[in-house]
Amino acid sequence: PNLREARLPGPATDIRITITGIVDIYSMEQDGEDAFAVELVDHLSPVERGRLLSVYYKSRGGDTRMVSFVEPTEASLKQFMKCIYTLKRRSQRHAANARGKARARESTKARERTRRTR
């Protein structure tokens, strides 16, 4: 499985979002109705509104985009939120570790070059 991106199957197309590209996630329970477009909320039943999510993410081109969907159950909504937040935290830690290792390699190479020129 690819843990670097989430794949959201849609009726017309799949949307691929890099986990590190997720800017924010909104849910009705946590963020309230004001976090969502009126046009979207007006087309949903009260039950569907309770399972509504919007994911804001950076596309590969760098612009911020948003995708909204309704989870099938409240349990799946909570599970999705938990999984995405966990994956995002882990990918941020992994990216920070990778940057630290790259800096350490560059420092080692610079020291070796300095030794050779003496």
C-alpha positions as CSV (number, residue, x, y, z in Angstrom):
1,P,0.0,0.0,0.0
2,N,1.1,3.5,-0.8
3,L,1.2,5.5,2.5
4,R,2.2,8.7,0.8
5,E,-1.1,9.5,-0.8
6,A,-4.8,8.9,-0.2
7,R,-6.9,7.7,-3.1
8,L,-10.5,8.8,-3.0
9,P,-12.6,7.0,-5.6
10,G,-15.3,9.2,-7.2
11,P,-18.1,8.6,-9.6
12,A,-16.2,10.2,-12.5
13,T,-12.6,10.2,-11.5
14,D,-10.2,9.3,-8.7
15,I,-8.6,12.1,-6.7
16,R,-5.0,11.5,-5.5
17,I,-3.9,13.6,-2.5
18,T,-0.4,13.4,-1.1
19,I,-0.7,13.0,2.7
20,T,1.9,15.8,3.3
21,G,-0.2,18.0,1.0
22,I,-3.2,17.9,3.3
23,V,-3.7,21.4,4.6
24,D,-6.7,20.9,6.8
25,I,-9.8,18.6,7.3
26,Y,-13.1,20.0,8.3
27,S,-16.0,18.0,9.7
28,M,-19.5,19.2,10.8
29,E,-19.0,17.8,14.3
30,Q,-15.7,19.6,14.9
31,D,-16.0,22.7,12.8
32,G,-19.7,23.4,12.5
33,E,-21.9,24.4,9.5
34,D,-20.0,27.7,8.8
35,A,-17.0,25.7,7.7
36,F,-18.9,24.4,4.6
37,A,-20.4,26.1,1.5
38,V,-24.1,26.8,1.9
39,E,-24.7,25.2,-1.5
40,L,-23.2,21.9,-0.3
41,V,-24.9,21.8,3.0
42,D,-28.3,22.7,1.6
43,H,-28.3,19.6,-0.6
44,L,-27.7,17.2,2.3
45,S,-30.1,15.7,4.9
46,P,-29.4,16.4,8.6
47,V,-27.9,12.8,8.9
48,E,-25.6,13.3,5.9
49,R,-24.5,16.7,7.2
50,G,-23.2,14.9,10.4
51,R,-21.0,12.7,8.2
52,L,-19.7,15.5,5.9
53,L,-16.0,16.1,5.5
54,S,-14.0,18.6,3.4
55,V,-10.3,18.0,2.8
56,Y,-8.2,21.0,1.8
57,Y,-4.9,20.0,0.1
58,K,-2.1,21.3,-2.1
59,S,-2.2,20.0,-5.6
60,R,1.0,19.0,-7.4
61,G,0.8,22.4,-9.1
62,G,0.9,24.1,-5.6
63,D,-2.6,25.5,-5.6
64,T,-5.0,24.7,-2.7
65,R,-8.0,22.5,-3.6
66,M,-10.8,21.1,-1.7
67,V,-12.8,17.8,-2.0
68,S,-15.9,17.1,0.1
69,F,-17.6,13.8,0.7
70,V,-20.1,12.2,3.1
71,E,-18.8,9.1,5.0
72,P,-21.2,6.2,5.1
73,T,-21.4,6.1,8.9
74,E,-20.4,8.2,11.9
75,A,-17.9,5.4,12.9
76,S,-16.3,5.5,9.4
77,L,-16.1,9.3,9.7
78,K,-14.2,9.1,13.0
79,Q,-12.0,6.3,11.7
80,F,-11.1,8.3,8.5
81,M,-10.2,11.4,10.5
82,K,-8.1,9.4,13.0
83,C,-6.3,7.6,10.1
84,I,-5.6,10.7,8.1
85,Y,-4.3,12.7,11.2
86,T,-2.1,9.7,12.2
87,L,-0.7,9.3,8.6
88,K,0.0,13.1,8.4
89,R,1.9,13.2,11.7
90,R,3.9,10.1,10.7
91,S,4.7,11.5,7.2
92,Q,5.8,14.9,8.8
93,R,8.1,13.1,11.2
94,H,9.5,10.9,8.4
95,A,10.1,14.1,6.2
96,A,11.8,15.8,9.1
97,N,14.0,12.8,9.8
98,A,14.9,12.5,6.1
99,R,15.9,16.2,6.0
100,G,18.0,15.8,9.1
101,K,19.8,12.8,7.6
102,A,20.4,14.7,4.3
103,R,21.9,17.6,6.3
104,A,24.1,15.2,8.2
105,R,25.4,13.5,5.0
106,E,26.2,17.0,3.5
107,S,28.1,18.0,6.7
108,T,30.1,14.8,6.5
109,K,30.9,15.3,2.8
110,A,31.9,18.9,3.5
111,R,34.3,17.8,6.3
112,E,35.8,15.2,4.1
113,R,36.4,17.8,1.3
114,T,38.0,20.1,3.9
115,R,40.3,17.3,5.1
116,R,41.4,16.5,1.5
117,T,42.3,20.1,0.7
118,R,44.6,20.4,3.8
